[in-house]
């Protein structure tokens, strides 16, 4: 998965190329449509990033919970081992 910086850089490059083409070929109406499309694409990217952030936070919380459960289990096993070793 690409980093946010890579996605932003690619987005900027695409916008620059398209804007250069449009400046030479398009009228004002087409530029307005293009700007609206860019806004939509930006919103889509922001939504995807927000979703990825939320998913990552959820996964991290799950890992932390699992870590705690494993630590408790390990402590129980150590106590059981110690008790049986006497």
Phi and psi restraints in degrees (range 20) as a CNS / XPLOR table:
assign (resid 1 and name C) (resid 2 and name N)
       (resid 2 and name CA) (resid 2 and name C) 1.0 -78.1 20.0 2
assign (resid 2 and name N) (resid 2 and name CA)
       (resid 2 and name C) (resid 3 and name N) 1.0 148.5 20.0 2
assign (resid 2 and name C) (resid 3 and name N)
       (resid 3 and name CA) (resid 3 and name C) 1.0 -74.9 20.0 2
assign (resid 3 and name N) (resid 3 and name CA)
       (resid 3 and name C) (resid 4 and name N) 1.0 163.9 20.0 2
assign (resid 3 and name C) (resid 4 and name N)
       (resid 4 and name CA) (resid 4 and name C) 1.0 -58.5 20.0 2
assign (resid 4 and name N) (resid 4 and name CA)
       (resid 4 and name C) (resid 5 and name N) 1.0 -41.7 20.0 2
assign (resid 4 and name C) (resid 5 and name N)
       (resid 5 and name CA) (resid 5 and name C) 1.0 -62.6 20.0 2
assign (resid 5 and name N) (resid 5 and name CA)
       (resid 5 and name C) (resid 6 and name N) 1.0 -40.5 20.0 2
assign (resid 5 and name C) (resid 6 and name N)
       (resid 6 and name CA) (resid 6 and name C) 1.0 -65.5 20.0 2
assign (resid 6 and name N) (resid 6 and name CA)
       (resid 6 and name C) (resid 7 and name N) 1.0 -43.3 20.0 2
assign (resid 6 and name C) (resid 7 and name N)
       (resid 7 and name CA) (resid 7 and name C) 1.0 -62.4 20.0 2
assign (resid 7 and name N) (resid 7 and name CA)
       (resid 7 and name C) (resid 8 and name N) 1.0 -43.0 20.0 2
assign (resid 7 and name C) (resid 8 and name N)
       (resid 8 and name CA) (resid 8 and name C) 1.0 -64.8 20.0 2
assign (resid 8 and name N) (resid 8 and name CA)
       (resid 8 and name C) (resid 9 and name N) 1.0 -41.7 20.0 2
assign (resid 8 and name C) (resid 9 and name N)
       (resid 9 and name CA) (resid 9 and name C) 1.0 -63.7 20.0 2
assign (resid 9 and name N) (resid 9 and name CA)
       (resid 9 and name C) (resid 10 and name N) 1.0 -45.5 20.0 2
assign (resid 9 and name C) (resid 10 and name N)
       (resid 10 and name CA) (resid 10 and name C) 1.0 -62.4 20.0 2
assign (resid 10 and name N) (resid 10 and name CA)
       (resid 10 and name C) (resid 11 and name N) 1.0 -42.2 20.0 2
assign (resid 10 and name C) (resid 11 and name N)
       (resid 11 and name CA) (resid 11 and name C) 1.0 -60.7 20.0 2
assign (resid 11 and name N) (resid 11 and name CA)
       (resid 11 and name C) (resid 12 and name N) 1.0 -44.4 20.0 2
assign (resid 11 and name C) (resid 12 and name N)
       (resid 12 and name CA) (resid 12 and name C) 1.0 -62.6 20.0 2
assign (resid 12 and name N) (resid 12 and name CA)
       (resid 12 and name C) (resid 13 and name N) 1.0 -43.4 20.0 2
assign (resid 12 and name C) (resid 13 and name N)
       (resid 13 and name CA) (resid 13 and name C) 1.0 -61.9 20.0 2
assign (resid 13 and name N) (resid 13 and name CA)
       (resid 13 and name C) (resid 14 and name N) 1.0 -45.4 20.0 2
assign (resid 13 and name C) (resid 14 and name N)
       (resid 14 and name CA) (resid 14 and name C) 1.0 -62.4 20.0 2
assign (resid 14 and name N) (resid 14 and name CA)
       (resid 14 and name C) (resid 15 and name N) 1.0 -42.4 20.0 2
assign (resid 14 and name C) (resid 15 and name N)
       (resid 15 and name CA) (resid 15 and name C) 1.0 -62.7 20.0 2
assign (resid 15 and name N) (resid 15 and name CA)
       (resid 15 and name C) (resid 16 and name N) 1.0 -42.7 20.0 2
assign (resid 15 and name C) (resid 16 and name N)
       (resid 16 and name CA) (resid 16 and name C) 1.0 -63.9 20.0 2
assign (resid 16 and name N) (resid 16 and name CA)
       (resid 16 and name C) (resid 17 and name N) 1.0 -43.4 20.0 2
assign (resid 16 and name C) (resid 17 and name N)
       (resid 17 and name CA) (resid 17 and name C) 1.0 -63.6 20.0 2
assign (resid 17 and name N) (resid 17 and name CA)
       (resid 17 and name C) (resid 18 and name N) 1.0 -47.9 20.0 2
assign (resid 17 and name C) (resid 18 and name N)
       (resid 18 and name CA) (resid 18 and name C) 1.0 -65.4 20.0 2
assign (resid 18 and name N) (resid 18 and name CA)
       (resid 18 and name C) (resid 19 and name N) 1.0 -39.5 20.0 2
assign (resid 18 and name C) (resid 19 and name N)
       (resid 19 and name CA) (resid 19 and name C) 1.0 -64.1 20.0 2
assign (resid 19 and name N) (resid 19 and name CA)
       (resid 19 and name C) (resid 20 and name N) 1.0 -40.5 20.0 2
assign (resid 19 and name C) (resid 20 and name N)
       (resid 20 and name CA) (resid 20 and name C) 1.0 -61.2 20.0 2
assign (resid 20 and name N) (resid 20 and name CA)
       (resid 20 and name C) (resid 21 and name N) 1.0 -43.8 20.0 2
assign (resid 20 and name C) (resid 21 and name N)
       (resid 21 and name CA) (resid 21 and name C) 1.0 -64.5 20.0 2
assign (resid 21 and name N) (resid 21 and name CA)
       (resid 21 and name C) (resid 22 and name N) 1.0 -43.8 20.0 2
assign (resid 21 and name C) (resid 22 and name N)
       (resid 22 and name CA) (resid 22 and name C) 1.0 -67.1 20.0 2
assign (resid 22 and name N) (resid 22 and name CA)
       (resid 22 and name C) (resid 23 and name N) 1.0 -35.3 20.0 2
assign (resid 22 and name C) (resid 23 and name N)
       (resid 23 and name CA) (resid 23 and name C) 1.0 -61.6 20.0 2
assign (resid 23 and name N) (resid 23 and name CA)
       (resid 23 and name C) (resid 24 and name N) 1.0 -32.7 20.0 2
assign (resid 23 and name C) (resid 24 and name N)
       (resid 24 and name CA) (resid 24 and name C) 1.0 -85.6 20.0 2
assign (resid 24 and name N) (resid 24 and name CA)
       (resid 24 and name C) (resid 25 and name N) 1.0 -23.9 20.0 2
assign (resid 24 and name C) (resid 25 and name N)
       (resid 25 and name CA) (resid 25 and name C) 1.0 -116.5 20.0 2
assign (resid 25 and name N) (resid 25 and name CA)
       (resid 25 and name C) (resid 26 and name N) 1.0 -29.6 20.0 2
assign (resid 25 and name C) (resid 26 and name N)
       (resid 26 and name CA) (resid 26 and name C) 1.0 -99.5 20.0 2
assign (resid 26 and name N) (resid 26 and name CA)
       (resid 26 and name C) (resid 27 and name N) 1.0 157.2 20.0 2
assign (resid 26 and name C) (resid 27 and name N)
       (resid 27 and name CA) (resid 27 and name C) 1.0 -91.8 20.0 2
assign (resid 27 and name N) (resid 27 and name CA)
       (resid 27 and name C) (resid 28 and name N) 1.0 -179.5 20.0 2
assign (resid 27 and name C) (resid 28 and name N)
       (resid 28 and name CA) (resid 28 and name C) 1.0 -61.9 20.0 2
assign (resid 28 and name N) (resid 28 and name CA)
       (resid 28 and name C) (resid 29 and name N) 1.0 -38.1 20.0 2
assign (resid 28 and name C) (resid 29 and name N)
       (resid 29 and name CA) (resid 29 and name C) 1.0 -61.9 20.0 2
assign (resid 29 and name N) (resid 29 and name CA)
       (resid 29 and name C) (resid 30 and name N) 1.0 -43.1 20.0 2
assign (resid 29 and name C) (resid 30 and name N)
       (resid 30 and name CA) (resid 30 and name C) 1.0 -65.4 20.0 2
assign (resid 30 and name N) (resid 30 and name CA)
       (resid 30 and name C) (resid 31 and name N) 1.0 -36.4 20.0 2
assign (resid 30 and name C) (resid 31 and name N)
       (resid 31 and name CA) (resid 31 and name C) 1.0 -65.8 20.0 2
assign (resid 31 and name N) (resid 31 and name CA)
       (resid 31 and name C) (resid 32 and name N) 1.0 -38.9 20.0 2
assign (resid 31 and name C) (resid 32 and name N)
       (resid 32 and name CA) (resid 32 and name C) 1.0 -63.7 20.0 2
assign (resid 32 and name N) (resid 32 and name CA)
       (resid 32 and name C) (resid 33 and name N) 1.0 -43.8 20.0 2
assign (resid 32 and name C) (resid 33 and name N)
       (resid 33 and name CA) (resid 33 and name C) 1.0 -61.9 20.0 2
assign (resid 33 and name N) (resid 33 and name CA)
       (resid 33 and name C) (resid 34 and name N) 1.0 -42.3 20.0 2
assign (resid 33 and name C) (resid 34 and name N)
       (resid 34 and name CA) (resid 34 and name C) 1.0 -62.2 20.0 2
assign (resid 34 and name N) (resid 34 and name CA)
       (resid 34 and name C) (resid 35 and name N) 1.0 -43.8 20.0 2
assign (resid 34 and name C) (resid 35 and name N)
       (resid 35 and name CA) (resid 35 and name C) 1.0 -62.8 20.0 2
assign (resid 35 and name N) (resid 35 and name CA)
       (resid 35 and name C) (resid 36 and name N) 1.0 -40.2 20.0 2
assign (resid 35 and name C) (resid 36 and name N)
       (resid 36 and name CA) (resid 36 and name C) 1.0 -63.7 20.0 2
assign (resid 36 and name N) (resid 36 and name CA)
       (resid 36 and name C) (resid 37 and name N) 1.0 -41.7 20.0 2
assign (resid 36 and name C) (resid 37 and name N)
       (resid 37 and name CA) (resid 37 and name C) 1.0 -63.2 20.0 2
assign (resid 37 and name N) (resid 37 and name CA)
       (resid 37 and name C) (resid 38 and name N) 1.0 -41.0 20.0 2
assign (resid 37 and name C) (resid 38 and name N)
       (resid 38 and name CA) (resid 38 and name C) 1.0 -62.4 20.0 2
assign (resid 38 and name N) (resid 38 and name CA)
       (resid 38 and name C) (resid 39 and name N) 1.0 -39.7 20.0 2
assign (resid 38 and name C) (resid 39 and name N)
       (resid 39 and name CA) (resid 39 and name C) 1.0 -62.2 20.0 2
assign (resid 39 and name N) (resid 39 and name CA)
       (resid 39 and name C) (resid 40 and name N) 1.0 -41.9 20.0 2
assign (resid 39 and name C) (resid 40 and name N)
       (resid 40 and name CA) (resid 40 and name C) 1.0 -63.5 20.0 2
assign (resid 40 and name N) (resid 40 and name CA)
       (resid 40 and name C) (resid 41 and name N) 1.0 -44.3 20.0 2
assign (resid 40 and name C) (resid 41 and name N)
       (resid 41 and name CA) (resid 41 and name C) 1.0 -63.7 20.0 2
assign (resid 41 and name N) (resid 41 and name CA)
       (resid 41 and name C) (resid 42 and name N) 1.0 -39.3 20.0 2
assign (resid 41 and name C) (resid 42 and name N)
       (resid 42 and name CA) (resid 42 and name C) 1.0 -63.0 20.0 2
assign (resid 42 and name N) (resid 42 and name CA)
       (resid 42 and name C) (resid 43 and name N) 1.0 -42.9 20.0 2
assign (resid 42 and name C) (resid 43 and name N)
       (resid 43 and name CA) (resid 43 and name C) 1.0 -62.7 20.0 2
assign (resid 43 and name N) (resid 43 and name CA)
       (resid 43 and name C) (resid 44 and name N) 1.0 -39.9 20.0 2
assign (resid 43 and name C) (resid 44 and name N)
       (resid 44 and name CA) (resid 44 and name C) 1.0 -62.0 20.0 2
assign (resid 44 and name N) (resid 44 and name CA)
       (resid 44 and name C) (resid 45 and name N) 1.0 -44.8 20.0 2
assign (resid 44 and name C) (resid 45 and name N)
       (resid 45 and name CA) (resid 45 and name C) 1.0 -64.4 20.0 2
assign (resid 45 and name N) (resid 45 and name CA)
       (resid 45 and name C) (resid 46 and name N) 1.0 -43.3 20.0 2
assign (resid 45 and name C) (resid 46 and name N)
       (resid 46 and name CA) (resid 46 and name C) 1.0 -61.3 20.0 2
assign (resid 46 and name N) (resid 46 and name CA)
       (resid 46 and name C) (resid 47 and name N) 1.0 -40.0 20.0 2
assign (resid 46 and name C) (resid 47 and name N)
       (resid 47 and name CA) (resid 47 and name C) 1.0 -63.5 20.0 2
assign (resid 47 and name N) (resid 47 and name CA)
       (resid 47 and name C) (resid 48 and name N) 1.0 -44.5 20.0 2
assign (resid 47 and name C) (resid 48 and name N)
       (resid 48 and name CA) (resid 48 and name C) 1.0 -62.5 20.0 2
assign (resid 48 and name N) (resid 48 and name CA)
       (resid 48 and name C) (resid 49 and name N) 1.0 -40.9 20.0 2
assign (resid 48 and name C) (resid 49 and name N)
       (resid 49 and name CA) (resid 49 and name C) 1.0 -65.4 20.0 2
assign (resid 49 and name N) (resid 49 and name CA)
       (resid 49 and name C) (resid 50 and name N) 1.0 -43.7 20.0 2
assign (resid 49 and name C) (resid 50 and name N)
       (resid 50 and name CA) (resid 50 and name C) 1.0 -61.3 20.0 2
assign (resid 50 and name N) (resid 50 and name CA)
       (resid 50 and name C) (resid 51 and name N) 1.0 -42.5 20.0 2
assign (resid 50 and name C) (resid 51 and name N)
       (resid 51 and name CA) (resid 51 and name C) 1.0 -62.8 20.0 2
assign (resid 51 and name N) (resid 51 and name CA)
       (resid 51 and name C) (resid 52 and name N) 1.0 -42.4 20.0 2
assign (resid 51 and name C) (resid 52 and name N)
       (resid 52 and name CA) (resid 52 and name C) 1.0 -63.9 20.0 2
assign (resid 52 and name N) (resid 52 and name CA)
       (resid 52 and name C) (resid 53 and name N) 1.0 -40.0 20.0 2
assign (resid 52 and name C) (resid 53 and name N)
       (resid 53 and name CA) (resid 53 and name C) 1.0 -61.0 20.0 2
assign (resid 53 and name N) (resid 53 and name CA)
       (resid 53 and name C) (resid 54 and name N) 1.0 -48.5 20.0 2
assign (resid 53 and name C) (resid 54 and name N)
       (resid 54 and name CA) (resid 54 and name C) 1.0 -61.8 20.0 2
assign (resid 54 and name N) (resid 54 and name CA)
       (resid 54 and name C) (resid 55 and name N) 1.0 -43.8 20.0 2
assign (resid 54 and name C) (resid 55 and name N)
       (resid 55 and name CA) (resid 55 and name C) 1.0 -62.2 20.0 2
assign (resid 55 and name N) (resid 55 and name CA)
       (resid 55 and name C) (resid 56 and name N) 1.0 -40.3 20.0 2
assign (resid 55 and name C) (resid 56 and name N)
       (resid 56 and name CA) (resid 56 and name C) 1.0 -66.7 20.0 2
assign (resid 56 and name N) (resid 56 and name CA)
       (resid 56 and name C) (resid 57 and name N) 1.0 -41.4 20.0 2
assign (resid 56 and name C) (resid 57 and name N)
       (resid 57 and name CA) (resid 57 and name C) 1.0 -61.4 20.0 2
assign (resid 57 and name N) (resid 57 and name CA)
       (resid 57 and name C) (resid 58 and name N) 1.0 -44.5 20.0 2
assign (resid 57 and name C) (resid 58 and name N)
       (resid 58 and name CA) (resid 58 and name C) 1.0 -61.1 20.0 2
assign (resid 58 and name N) (resid 58 and name CA)
       (resid 58 and name C) (resid 59 and name N) 1.0 -44.7 20.0 2
assign (resid 58 and name C) (resid 59 and name N)
       (resid 59 and name CA) (resid 59 and name C) 1.0 -63.3 20.0 2
assign (resid 59 and name N) (resid 59 and name CA)
       (resid 59 and name C) (resid 60 and name N) 1.0 -40.3 20.0 2
assign (resid 59 and name C) (resid 60 and name N)
       (resid 60 and name CA) (resid 60 and name C) 1.0 -64.0 20.0 2
assign (resid 60 and name N) (resid 60 and name CA)
       (resid 60 and name C) (resid 61 and name N) 1.0 -42.0 20.0 2
assign (resid 60 and name C) (resid 61 and name N)
       (resid 61 and name CA) (resid 61 and name C) 1.0 -62.0 20.0 2
assign (resid 61 and name N) (resid 61 and name CA)
       (resid 61 and name C) (resid 62 and name N) 1.0 -41.4 20.0 2
assign (resid 61 and name C) (resid 62 and name N)
       (resid 62 and name CA) (resid 62 and name C) 1.0 -62.9 20.0 2
assign (resid 62 and name N) (resid 62 and name CA)
       (resid 62 and name C) (resid 63 and name N) 1.0 -41.3 20.0 2
assign (resid 62 and name C) (resid 63 and name N)
       (resid 63 and name CA) (resid 63 and name C) 1.0 -64.6 20.0 2
assign (resid 63 and name N) (resid 63 and name CA)
       (resid 63 and name C) (resid 64 and name N) 1.0 -42.3 20.0 2
assign (resid 63 and name C) (resid 64 and name N)
       (resid 64 and name CA) (resid 64 and name C) 1.0 -63.2 20.0 2
assign (resid 64 and name N) (resid 64 and name CA)
       (resid 64 and name C) (resid 65 and name N) 1.0 -41.0 20.0 2
assign (resid 64 and name C) (resid 65 and name N)
       (resid 65 and name CA) (resid 65 and name C) 1.0 -64.2 20.0 2
assign (resid 65 and name N) (resid 65 and name CA)
       (resid 65 and name C) (resid 66 and name N) 1.0 -42.4 20.0 2
assign (resid 65 and name C) (resid 66 and name N)
       (resid 66 and name CA) (resid 66 and name C) 1.0 -63.1 20.0 2
assign (resid 66 and name N) (resid 66 and name CA)
       (resid 66 and name C) (resid 67 and name N) 1.0 -41.5 20.0 2
assign (resid 66 and name C) (resid 67 and name N)
       (resid 67 and name CA) (resid 67 and name C) 1.0 -58.6 20.0 2
assign (resid 67 and name N) (resid 67 and name CA)
       (resid 67 and name C) (resid 68 and name N) 1.0 -45.1 20.0 2
assign (resid 67 and name C) (resid 68 and name N)
       (resid 68 and name CA) (resid 68 and name C) 1.0 -63.6 20.0 2
assign (resid 68 and name N) (resid 68 and name CA)
       (resid 68 and name C) (resid 69 and name N) 1.0 -42.7 20.0 2
assign (resid 68 and name C) (resid 69 and name N)
       (resid 69 and name CA) (resid 69 and name C) 1.0 -63.6 20.0 2
assign (resid 69 and name N) (resid 69 and name CA)
       (resid 69 and name C) (resid 70 and name N) 1.0 -40.6 20.0 2
assign (resid 69 and name C) (resid 70 and name N)
       (resid 70 and name CA) (resid 70 and name C) 1.0 -67.1 20.0 2
assign (resid 70 and name N) (resid 70 and name CA)
       (resid 70 and name C) (resid 71 and name N) 1.0 -37.5 20.0 2
assign (resid 70 and name C) (resid 71 and name N)
       (resid 71 and name CA) (resid 71 and name C) 1.0 -63.5 20.0 2
assign (resid 71 and name N) (resid 71 and name CA)
       (resid 71 and name C) (resid 72 and name N) 1.0 -42.7 20.0 2
assign (resid 71 and name C) (resid 72 and name N)
       (resid 72 and name CA) (resid 72 and name C) 1.0 -63.5 20.0 2
assign (resid 72 and name N) (resid 72 and name CA)
       (resid 72 and name C) (resid 73 and name N) 1.0 -42.5 20.0 2
assign (resid 72 and name C) (resid 73 and name N)
       (resid 73 and name CA) (resid 73 and name C) 1.0 -63.3 20.0 2
assign (resid 73 and name N) (resid 73 and name CA)
       (resid 73 and name C) (resid 74 and name N) 1.0 -42.5 20.0 2
assign (resid 73 and name C) (resid 74 and name N)
       (resid 74 and name CA) (resid 74 and name C) 1.0 -61.3 20.0 2
assign (resid 74 and name N) (resid 74 and name CA)
       (resid 74 and name C) (resid 75 and name N) 1.0 -43.3 20.0 2
assign (resid 74 and name C) (resid 75 and name N)
       (resid 75 and name CA) (resid 75 and name C) 1.0 -62.5 20.0 2
assign (resid 75 and name N) (resid 75 and name CA)
       (resid 75 and name C) (resid 76 and name N) 1.0 -40.6 20.0 2
assign (resid 75 and name C) (resid 76 and name N)
       (resid 76 and name CA) (resid 76 and name C) 1.0 -63.4 20.0 2
assign (resid 76 and name N) (resid 76 and name CA)
       (resid 76 and name C) (resid 77 and name N) 1.0 -41.5 20.0 2
assign (resid 76 and name C) (resid 77 and name N)
       (resid 77 and name CA) (resid 77 and name C) 1.0 -64.7 20.0 2
assign (resid 77 and name N) (resid 77 and name CA)
       (resid 77 and name C) (resid 78 and name N) 1.0 -40.1 20.0 2
assign (resid 77 and name C) (resid 78 and name N)
       (resid 78 and name CA) (resid 78 and name C) 1.0 -63.3 20.0 2
assign (resid 78 and name N) (resid 78 and name CA)
       (resid 78 and name C) (resid 79 and name N) 1.0 -42.6 20.0 2
assign (resid 78 and name C) (resid 79 and name N)
       (resid 79 and name CA) (resid 79 and name C) 1.0 -65.0 20.0 2
assign (resid 79 and name N) (resid 79 and name CA)
       (resid 79 and name C) (resid 80 and name N) 1.0 -42.2 20.0 2
assign (resid 79 and name C) (resid 80 and name N)
       (resid 80 and name CA) (resid 80 and name C) 1.0 -62.2 20.0 2
assign (resid 80 and name N) (resid 80 and name CA)
       (resid 80 and name C) (resid 81 and name N) 1.0 -43.8 20.0 2
assign (resid 80 and name C) (resid 81 and name N)
       (resid 81 and name CA) (resid 81 and name C) 1.0 -61.8 20.0 2
assign (resid 81 and name N) (resid 81 and name CA)
       (resid 81 and name C) (resid 82 and name N) 1.0 -43.9 20.0 2
assign (resid 81 and name C) (resid 82 and name N)
       (resid 82 and name CA) (resid 82 and name C) 1.0 -63.6 20.0 2
assign (resid 82 and name N) (resid 82 and name CA)
       (resid 82 and name C) (resid 83 and name N) 1.0 -41.0 20.0 2
assign (resid 82 and name C) (resid 83 and name N)
       (resid 83 and name CA) (resid 83 and name C) 1.0 -66.3 20.0 2
assign (resid 83 and name N) (resid 83 and name CA)
       (resid 83 and name C) (resid 84 and name N) 1.0 -42.3 20.0 2
assign (resid 83 and name C) (resid 84 and name N)
       (resid 84 and name CA) (resid 84 and name C) 1.0 -75.1 20.0 2
assign (resid 84 and name N) (resid 84 and name CA)
       (resid 84 and name C) (resid 85 and name N) 1.0 -20.3 20.0 2
assign (resid 84 and name C) (resid 85 and name N)
       (resid 85 and name CA) (resid 85 and name C) 1.0 -80.6 20.0 2
assign (resid 85 and name N) (resid 85 and name CA)
       (resid 85 and name C) (resid 86 and name N) 1.0 -14.6 20.0 2
